[in-house]
Amino acid sequence: MIVTTADEIRAIEVREDEIGTKFLALMEKAGSGCASLLMESYAPEDGPVTVVCGNGKNGGDGFVIARKLLRAGYEVSVVLAFGAPKAADAIENYRRATDLSVPVFSWGTPEASEAVKTASVLVDCLFGIGFRGAANELQSEVFSAMNEAPGDTVSIDVPSGVVTDTGEVLGTAVKADRTIAISTLKPLHVRYPAREYCGEISILDIGILPESYAVVTPHLHTLTGEEAAALLPVRSRTAHKNDAGHVLSLCGSYRMPGAACLCANAALRAGAGLLTAAYPEPAYPSIASHLTEAMSLPLPSADGMLSAEALPVLKDFLKKATVLVAGCGLGQSEEVRKVLVELLKTADVPVVLDADALNNLAGDLSVLKARTAPTVLTPHPGEMARLTGKPVSDVTSDRIAVAKAFAD
């Protein structure tokens, strides 16, 4: 599934306006679709709905939502948080809403305060993808009042106050129970800390043409559960363990035996047909007693960790393995590093490296750069900091940019 930046979704909508649906009609589709989703979750008898609108296009969506809910028999009102709408399409939809006698209150009045406090559902239509920086005093006041209200909060496209492309939350922001993403996911829907402000996320298809999406090439993608499941091969009813791969798990040490068990059991649970857990021999009692399905390959050790003497055994075993996973709980030593480097030079199977595999290799990445077989690295921020030589704060401030630069 694509994840579009603010500029990318703007370009898509501009192209749609040129060849397909005009902006005003797109706003109608977005608002109508959001109203339908709201009606699926909340009934008129659940209580009043208050749509809190900004003065831009996101507010325009809110006016459409209010109009549709009113026509469907809901008790609905609109709160203008920052004054009258300014965008042309929003102005038109404000007129349509008021022509139907949707109650409208201005922020700062007793009626607006009461509408927010008593709503069973608050619809956040304050800011869309264009929000930048930290909320000012008035914006913070509005966001805080919505967060303190007892009703459910549903944000339209973006929880107001979060930064779309970076996922930053630099001040007060609306913390939604649910977010309806219009057309596509945006970076904030998958990046933290903004993701924590979204609640449950659903995506609303408003019928934008494929030709309009074709004007951009999004560089971000994510997998839904359905997409991930579709990647898994379909097994024959007559399949057996030898048809589903053989994982060599090189994990664990005398001090960290549990890591080997966690990795081995996870690989088996994920569907590996066979798994051999390789680990230093002193860890055998702890590891073998917790593995019922995996096979064991105890190895020569030094100080409770792998010894370089394990290399011939591992190289020979790799001839029958179809994937190597290494690192969890291995510990750090020159001998462990030597084992890893030599295996990575010769292993022509896919490799997954985590934890101490990364820590041991961090000083010299030449063996990783030389690999031609698929190689997957799974560092946490601290491990990524060691790999890149950057502070952890730099890694966590823009994980995607750091990962991309490292991969390049």
ZAMARGU-4260 file (C-alpha; in steps of 0.2 Angstrom, whole numbers, plus 5000, padded with zeros to 4 digits):
<rodrens>
0) 5000/5000/5000 | 5007/5017/4995 | 5010/5031/5008 | 5009/5048/5000 | 5017/5064/5007
5) 5008/5080/5008 | 5015/5086/4991 | 5011/5069/4983 | 4993/5069/4987 | 4991/5087/4982
10) 4998/5083/4965 | 4987/5068/4964 | 4972/5079/4968 | 4977/5093/4956 | 4978/5080/4942
15) 4961/5073/4947 | 4954/5090/4946 | 4961/5092/4928 | 4955/5075/4921 | 4942/5069/4932
20) 4933/5075/4947 | 4933/5094/4951 | 4939/5100/4968 | 4922/5104/4974 | 4915/5087/4970
25) 4930/5079/4978 | 4926/5088/4994 | 4908/5082/4992 | 4914/5064/4990 | 4926/5065/5005
30) 4913/5072/5016 | 4900/5060/5011 | 4911/5045/5013 | 4916/5051/5030 | 4898/5054/5035
35) 4894/5036/5029 | 4908/5029/5040 | 4902/5038/5055 | 4885/5032/5053 | 4891/5014/5052
40) 4899/5017/5070 | 4886/5029/5078 | 4868/5029/5078 | 4857/5045/5080 | 4851/5039/5097
45) 4869/5038/5103 | 4869/5057/5106 | 4874/5073/5098 | 4888/5075/5085 | 4899/5091/5085
50) 4910/5095/5070 | 4924/5106/5074 | 4930/5115/5058 | 4945/5125/5054 | 4944/5139/5040
55) 4953/5129/5027 | 4948/5114/5016 | 4948/5102/5030 | 4934/5112/5037 | 4925/5111/5021
60) 4925/5092/5023 | 4917/5095/5040 | 4903/5106/5033 | 4898/5091/5021 | 4899/5079/5035
65) 4887/5090/5046 | 4875/5092/5031 | 4874/5073/5028 | 4872/5069/5046 | 4858/5081/5048
70) 4849/5074/5033 | 4851/5057/5041 | 4842/5062/5057 | 4857/5065/5068 | 4858/5080/5081
75) 4873/5089/5074 | 4881/5106/5076 | 4896/5115/5069 | 4909/5124/5079 | 4920/5137/5069
80) 4936/5136/5079 | 4946/5150/5069 | 4932/5160/5061 | 4923/5159/5044 | 4930/5148/5030
85) 4942/5155/5018 | 4944/5142/5005 | 4932/5144/4990 | 4926/5126/4991 | 4924/5127/5010
90) 4914/5143/5008 | 4902/5135/4996 | 4899/5120/5008 | 4897/5131/5023 | 4883/5140/5013
95) 4875/5123/5009 | 4876/5118/5027 | 4869/5134/5034 | 4855/5133/5021 | 4849/5117/5029
100) 4850/5126/5046 | 4864/5116/5053 | 4867/5125/5070 | 4884/5135/5069 | 4893/5141/5084
105) 4909/5151/5085 | 4924/5146/5097 | 4924/5156/5113 | 4905/5157/5115 | 4896/5147/5128
110) 4886/5137/5115 | 4902/5131/5107 | 4909/5126/5123 | 4893/5116/5127 | 4893/5108/5110
115) 4910/5101/5113 | 4908/5095/5131 | 4891/5087/5127 | 4895/5078/5111 | 4895/5060/5110
120) 4906/5061/5094 | 4918/5075/5090 | 4923/5076/5072 | 4940/5085/5070 | 4940/5095/5054
125) 4952/5108/5060 | 4968/5105/5050 | 4973/5093/5036 | 4990/5089/5028 | 4996/5107/5029
130) 4999/5109/5047 | 5017/5114/5052 | 5026/5117/5068 | 5019/5118/5085 | 5001/5124/5089
135) 4999/5142/5094 | 4989/5147/5110 | 4972/5147/5102 | 4975/5131/5092 | 4981/5123/5109
140) 4966/5129/5118 | 4954/5121/5105 | 4964/5104/5104 | 4965/5103/5123 | 4946/5106/5125
145) 4943/5092/5112 | 4955/5080/5121 | 4947/5084/5138 | 4929/5081/5131 | 4921/5064/5136
150) 4915/5060/5118 | 4924/5050/5105 | 4935/5060/5093 | 4936/5056/5075 | 4949/5065/5065
155) 4947/5068/5046 | 4963/5063/5037 | 4974/5070/5050 | 4973/5072/5069 | 4975/5091/5070
160) 4992/5097/5077 | 5003/5083/5070 | 5015/5086/5056 | 5010/5076/5040 | 5027/5071/5032
165) 5038/5069/5048 | 5025/5062/5061 | 5031/5075/5073 | 5020/5082/5087 | 5029/5098/5092
170) 5015/5104/5104 | 4997/5101/5108 | 4988/5090/5096 | 4971/5081/5095 | 4972/5063/5101
175) 4959/5054/5091 | 4950/5038/5094 | 4949/5035/5076 | 4956/5043/5060 | 4948/5042/5043
180) 4963/5044/5030 | 4957/5051/5014 | 4962/5041/4998 | 4979/5035/5005 | 4989/5034/5021
185) 5001/5048/5024 | 5018/5047/5034 | 5010/5052/5050 | 4998/5037/5050 | 5013/5025/5051
190) 5027/5036/5059 | 5029/5039/5078 | 5024/5049/5088 | 5010/5054/5077 | 5003/5037/5074
195) 4999/5036/5093 | 4987/5051/5090 | 4977/5042/5076 | 4968/5029/5086 | 4960/5016/5074
200) 4964/5020/5056 | 4953/5017/5041 | 4956/5023/5023 | 4942/5031/5013 | 4943/5028/4994
205) 4935/5043/4986 | 4936/5037/4968 | 4952/5046/4962 | 4957/5039/4945 | 4972/5028/4942
210) 4979/5041/4930 | 4979/5054/4943 | 4989/5043/4955 | 5001/5040/4941 | 5008/5057/4942
215) 5018/5053/4957 | 5030/5039/4962 | 5028/5037/4981 | 5044/5032/4990 | 5035/5025/5005
220) 5025/5009/5006 | 5017/4999/5020 | 5009/4982/5021 | 4992/4979/5027 | 4988/4962/5035
225) 4980/4956/5019 | 4995/4961/5009 | 5007/4953/5020 | 4996/4937/5020 | 4996/4937/5001
230) 5015/4936/5001 | 5015/4919/5010 | 5016/4904/4998 | 5001/4893/4997 | 5006/4876/5003
235) 5000/4860/4995 | 4989/4848/5006 | 5003/4835/5004 | 5017/4847/5009 | 5029/4841/5023
240) 5042/4849/5033 | 5056/4848/5020 | 5045/4858/5008 | 5045/4874/5020 | 5064/4878/5022
245) 5077/4875/5034 | 5082/4889/5046 | 5099/4889/5054 | 5097/4900/5069 | 5114/4906/5076
250) 5109/4914/5092 | 5111/4913/5111 | 5126/4912/5123 | 5128/4905/5141 | 5122/4922/5148
255) 5108/4925/5136 | 5100/4908/5132 | 5083/4915/5131 | 5086/4924/5115 | 5090/4908/5106
260) 5073/4901/5111 | 5063/4916/5107 | 5071/4917/5089 | 5069/4898/5086 | 5051/4897/5092
265) 5047/4913/5082 | 5054/4906/5066 | 5044/4890/5068 | 5028/4899/5072 | 5031/4909/5056
270) 5031/4893/5046 | 5048/4886/5044 | 5048/4868/5040 | 5064/4864/5049 | 5075/4874/5061
275) 5092/4870/5069 | 5097/4881/5084 | 5116/4883/5084 | 5123/4890/5100 | 5138/4888/5112
280) 5138/4871/5120 | 5138/4878/5138 | 5120/4885/5135 | 5114/4868/5130 | 5104/4864/5146
285) 5095/4881/5146 | 5091/4881/5127 | 5087/4863/5123 | 5075/4861/5138 | 5065/4875/5130
290) 5065/4869/5112 | 5053/4855/5108 | 5052/4857/5089 | 5069/4863/5085 | 5085/4853/5082
295) 5100/4858/5092 | 5118/4861/5086 | 5129/4864/5101 | 5146/4873/5096 | 5163/4875/5103
300) 5164/4890/5115 | 5175/4903/5123 | 5169/4912/5138 | 5152/4906/5136 | 5151/4913/5118
305) 5155/4906/5101 | 5173/4901/5097 | 5181/4902/5081 | 5182/4883/5081 | 5164/4883/5077
310) 5167/4889/5060 | 5170/4872/5051 | 5154/4865/5058 | 5144/4880/5054 | 5150/4881/5036
315) 5147/4863/5033 | 5129/4865/5040 | 5125/4880/5029 | 5126/4868/5014 | 5109/4862/5019
320) 5101/4877/5027 | 5090/4888/5016 | 5091/4904/5027 | 5103/4910/5041 | 5097/4921/5055
325) 5110/4927/5067 | 5113/4939/5082 | 5101/4937/5096 | 5110/4935/5112 | 5127/4930/5104
330) 5137/4942/5115 | 5152/4952/5108 | 5169/4946/5106 | 5183/4945/5093 | 5179/4927/5090
335) 5161/4930/5088 | 5165/4943/5075 | 5176/4932/5066 | 5163/4918/5065 | 5150/4931/5058
340) 5162/4938/5045 | 5167/4921/5038 | 5149/4915/5037 | 5143/4931/5028 | 5157/4929/5016
345) 5152/4911/5011 | 5133/4910/5014 | 5124/4911/4998 | 5107/4910/5006 | 5096/4924/5013
350) 5102/4931/5029 | 5094/4940/5043 | 5105/4949/5056 | 5099/4956/5072 | 5106/4962/5089
355) 5124/4956/5093 | 5127/4952/5075 | 5125/4970/5071 | 5135/4975/5086 | 5149/4964/5082
360) 5150/4970/5064 | 5147/4989/5067 | 5166/4993/5067 | 5168/4987/5049 | 5153/4985/5037
365) 5163/4979/5022 | 5157/4961/5023 | 5139/4967/5022 | 5143/4979/5007 | 5151/4964/4998
370) 5136/4952/5000 | 5125/4948/4985 | 5112/4937/4992 | 5097/4945/5001 | 5102/4952/5018
375) 5090/4959/5030 | 5095/4970/5045 | 5083/4973/5060 | 5092/4986/5071 | 5084/4995/5086
380) 5089/5013/5087 | 5104/5009/5098 | 5110/4996/5086 | 5107/5008/5071 | 5117/5022/5080
385) 5132/5010/5082 | 5130/5005/5063 | 5129/5023/5057 | 5140/5032/5070 | 5126/5044/5074
390) 5118/5048/5090 | 5102/5039/5095 | 5093/5055/5095 | 5097/5058/5076 | 5091/5040/5072
395) 5075/5042/5081 | 5071/5059/5074 | 5070/5053/5056 | 5071/5034/5055 | 5066/5033/5037
400) 5079/5045/5031 | 5093/5037/5042 | 5088/5019/5035 | 5088/5025/5017 | 5104/5034/5018
405) 5112/5018/5026 | 5105/5007/5013 | 5111/5018/4999
</rodrens>
